[in-house]
């Protein structure tokens, strides 16, 4: 119990968030909005991003998230060869479908075969392959995500799997009939710590997409 309290308090300090979930001075993964599908759904392009990732085996998604978070939190708290702290970022990214995963926020988690859960922290933009601290725990991997285009739908409230699934279904329906087509499994982006009041949370469901014509994939001129 004492260890969990220490983790929570350290996370508050690292993220610059209050118990009410107000994000202050927290770096977020950069992206460019290139299209709007409807008033709740947008398409973003993310540049290549450096991440720390891990996978754990757990009986359910909640346990998997907690275990994976602790592993990565230890890494950014100094469990690395440089023994240096790495600032957390936003958001946290989770997915309940098989996917190979390689905090900035986000953190991303993925379910594999229903028992293995993966999570990634997006590292601050200041780091490169040459400067990022090397993990001492072999369960932590450093990887670079390639540029990717994703469709995103924002929601607040519960992060329970049934609520996430409902919004993922809404995202799928929003893409139907549009020029954007899903080319991967959906995942979720969590921008706030779990103790944030539900109505203040920024949550997002997302899915990798492509478009019918290359010219349609470019940002619209303002």
Secondary structure, DSSP 4 states (H G I P E B T S, - for coil): -HHHHHHHHHHHHHHTB-TT--B-S-EE---EEEEEEETTEEEEEEPPEEEEEEEEE-SSHHHHHHHHHHHHHHHHTT-BTT-----BEE-EEEESS------BB-EEEEEETTTEEEEEEEPPTT--TTTSPPBSSTT-EEEEEPPEEEEEEEE-S---HHHHHHHHHHHHHHHTTSSEEE-S--EEEE-S-TTS-GGG--EEEEEEEEESSGGGGSPPP-
